[in-house]
Every structure is written in structure tokens, then in C-alpha cells.
Amino acid sequence: MNPVMNSALNSGMAPVATPFFFYMLAGLAVIGGVLVITRRNAVHSALALIVTLLAVAGLYLMLYAPFVAGVQIIVYAGGIMVLFLFVIMLVNIERSSKERRFNRMWPVGLAAACALLALFVSAFAKGKALFPDRMMTLPESSNTQQIATMLYGEAGRMGQYTFAFEIASLLLLVAILGAVIMTKKKI
Amino acid sequence: MPNFIMSYLGSTVTPGEAGNQFWALIYVLIIFAGVSVAVICMNWIERKALAHFQVRLGPMRVGPHGLLQPIADALKLMLKEDIIPSEADQFVFWVAPLIGLLAAFTVYTVIPFGPSQAVSDMNIGILFMLGVSSLGVLGIVVAGWASNSHYPLIGALRSSAQMVSYEVAMGLAVVSAILMTSLNASGTGTLSMIGIVQAQQQQGVWFIFKFFPLGLIAFVIFAIAMVAETNRAPFDMAEAESELTAGYHTEYSGLRWSLFMLAEYAAMIAVSSIAVTLWLGGWMRPFPNLLNAPAWDFIFSLFPGLTFLGLAAIAFVGTARMPADSFFKIQRIGLAVFAALLGFIALLLLAIAVAGRFADASVGARFRDGIDYIYWFVLKVAVFMYLFIWYRATWPRYRFDQLMKIGWKVMLPISLGVLVVTAIVGVIVS
């Protein structure tokens, strides 16, 4: 190791411009979310949703959860959104864009959104005991291993969440089989 | 100043690890330029090789043996009118090629050209690569839809169905390789691209030969799936020119069309790099553990120089064989200059190799090692790039239902089986 590299190592390991990146990503996510519900064109909405999902993936990265960020990109931005677009493209956009966007359910939706907001605000207001008082310094390098240990356990022992994880995967399997059986008349 | 530069050249960590943004930017620029040049070379080689496969000459007019043809093409594309159909969705039409290009080039941040020759070594390297390269399909889908035309839409639908199907088999093949990285003393694997190559070095075997033939089967599945992922022949259903004119980019012209081509070739290089990293030992030269004496290091470090010497010799033979007619005078001079340039690079590389032999463990030796790593990595990727051309020249296009049948009924079960058997064998062995 040479002097230039050493100084770079010492000075450079601190996160760069953290507040800036947080506000940028959070802003992108919010703007994307607003565009999703305001755009008339469904494909534009889907693209805005992709922006939101990617911004959220960036926020996960900032929380030192690279594995969750990677999975977010693969599953949501890469997989689910492609299927979304696939379906949307088969819909007649010109007809659907002339339909009324807000049906009579909007007061219920508004009430639900207000309730969620109130929950967030109350959690933020009296959540001192719930959250750590400062940012946690998690080792980024072992994040994936820690998730694996929690889900699958150490050698020979069941992990903390193994049972819940397996149950969830079984649930997904049932959903997949149900979808296949409902769409196919003859298997 | 030279010391400053040399300290970068001989560093032992990646810029990402060192947290040095300036140096990372330099790496990014080098990789961007390198990939663009590689795409240009690939363009020429593909046209030339395809022509020779079909007993034609291929480009011969622009420069000696058509060497300047890609540059002429690039100029032509830049000068061409950039048409946006009036019925198209303007913004989405405009942004679609950029999505593909961004996805294709972002992947290069984690490709390890050497143990320290990467922009960054992410803890989730392979996951990041698969995720970002799967975003590339968004560009294609959105381009097909925004064109507001039938053929592009069909091409986009085919492409998205194809990519989603083959991603599954591809992911399972990748998982079986990642599983192999955990077969060490601590029992912990890694997702980092550099870590995967280092695991192969520690276990003393490329993963393609590990648990023969399990590694080989997983590799073959990946090699097939990656052709489908990049929409290349024989799986180029998305742009099948005999059925869909040009598929998803039918309505594109000029520079925007060339961005699609650039993204396609950049994605091809990227997936080849994943295959090389996971199964073919990444940057490692042949037999790094068996033949590890300094003399062997020296012999293998001569290869980059010798390769360029060979290319220079071919160019010189080409110069000598050129017709003596005065019409070819300028081309002869040009080719001779090109040959001299290649020869000069060869001598430079040989000089670095010889100098590195006698400057042990210093910056010079590490610089020489760096060139070696990059050379072997690029050589392995180049083999894959040639295979892409070879496939295209050899096999006819599949039908769409055949493609889906292979993807879901053949590749997926095989890759799942390989994964399970690999896990069982791994537990038995360790």
C-alpha cells in the first residue's frame, strides 16, 4: 500500500453527501409515486413506478442493506414491471384513457390514506423508544450472510425466521398453482 | 507526477474499496472507451466473419479489408435524419434507447478485469449484474410500444416473454455456481464478482470443471440462456427480419438506432463477462496454482505482447499481399502504418513484461500483473464474442413456440436438477 492510496482509504470511507442522496432519492420516489396515479397513460404510469422502485432500491443501499436493494431491482424493477408492461401493452390505451379515472370509491381511499399518514406521524412523534437514537453502523460486507443466517439458520440449527419463510414460500406455491388451474381449462 | 500515476497503476484495491471518486471516474471512462472500441471491432469482425462463413468477401472498399467500415458506418448513422414517427409517444420513444444503454453500461461497474482492476467490488456483485442487465429489457419493451406500430409491438412482446423465461434458467445456473463458492473451510460463499474468482483460485479449479459434469452442465445452460437474453441469433425472435422487418427498432433511425446496437453489443460483452467470471476463472491465466514459479509467470506474461506481435504480422502479410496497382497505394500505406502501430504496442507490452520480471514485488511487477489479468479476461470474453458470431452464422432461427418449449420444459428442469445435485454433492464432499 502506498501513501496516495492510504490517504484515500482514510478520507474516502465516510459516506459521501449522505443528506443530498437521501433527499434526491426520496424526492424521486415521491415524484414517481405521484406520477403513477396522475398520468392518464398506463405505460407512463408504469415507467414512473419503475423510477419509484429504483429510488427505493437506492434508499435500501443507503441503509446498508445491499442484498435487499439487489433483490428489489431484480424482482420488482426487472421482473414484475416487465410483466406489468407486457399486460398494459395489450390493453387498449386510447379507450382506457378516456374513462373516468376516479370512481366512487375515492372517499374510502382518501380515508385510508389519511389513516396511514396519521399512523406514520404518530409513529414518528412518539417512536423514540422504537427506533435507535442514531444511525446504526452495520457491516456492509456481511449483510447477505446475516440475512442467510436469519432465514436458514446456522449449521444444524433452525434460523429465527426459517418457519415463517418456508410457510411464505408454500403460500406463493399455492397461489401459482391456483393461477394455473384458474386460467387453464384442461391441464 | 509519474510517481502519482504509478501509485494508481500498481494499487492493490479497487477504487470503490479505496473510496477514491476521482480514480473511479478514470476507471469508468477507460471502461466506457474500451467497451465502445470493442463494439466497433466486434462490428467489423462480425461482418467479416459472417461474410467468410457465407463465402463472401464482406466489406472491402472502405480502407484495407474494410477496416475503416465501422467508422464510416458510425459517421453515416450520425449524419442520418433522426425520424420520430408523428403517431409515436414522443417522450417514451426518446427515452427507450437510453434505458437499454444505461442498463448495459451500468453493469460494467462490477465486472472484475483483475483482483483490483474493477470500478468497485460490491458485496452483491452478481446480484447487481443480473438485476441491472434485466432492466435492459425495459428499453426494448418500451421502444416497441412507443413506436405505435405493429411489428415493433410484436417484437417487444416476444422479447419480454423470451427474456422473462430465460432469466429463470439463467438465475438457477448462476445459483449453482455461487453454491460452489461456499465449499471452503468456513462454509461461507460470496456474491462478490472478485470473491467468486478468488474462490476458484482457492479451490484450484475453474467451476466449469468442478464436480464434472455438473459445472459444465450449468455453464452450458447459462451459455444458451445468455444468447436468448441478448436477443441474438438463433434466438433473435425480437428482431426477426424475415417476419418483423427489424422488430422492436423498426421505427428507429440514425443515432437512436445506433444506440440500440451499442446497447446490444455492450450487453453481449457484459453477459460473456459473467460467464467468464463464474465458470472460466475470470482474470486467471491457465494453471495459476500448478505452474506458479516466477519463470512461468514470466512466460505467461509474454502472451499479451506476442498476441499483438501476431496481429502485427498478419497486418504486414496483408500489406505485402496487396495488389501492386497504384490505386491501392494509400491503402497499402495505411495498412503498413496500422501494422507498425500494432508492432509498437507489442514491443511496449514485451518490454513491460521483461521489466516486470526483474522488478519483483514492486509497482512495476504489479503493473505487469494488471496487464496480464486484463489480457486473460479479455481473451476469454473474446472467445465468447466469436461464439456469438459463429452461432449466428450456423443455426437457423427458432420458432417462438420452440423457444418457449426449450426454455420452460428443457432448460428450467435441467438447471433445477443441476442445482439440487450440486447441493447434495457439495454436502457429501465437505
Interface residues (C-beta under 8 A of the other chain):
Chain A: M1 N2 P3 V4 M5 A8 L9 S11 G12 M13 A14 V16 N41 V43 H44 L47 I50 P66 F67 A69 G70 V71 I73 I74 A77 G78 G79 M81 V82 L83 L85 F86 M89 L90 E140 S141 N143 T144 Q145 A155
Chain B: F4 S7 Y8 G10 S11 T12 V13 A18 G19 N20 Q21 W23 D89 V92 V95 M122 N123 I124 L127 F128 L130 G131 V132 S134 L135 V137 L138 V141 V142 G144 W145 A146 L153 A156 L157 S160 A161 M163 V164 E167 G187 T188 L191 V363
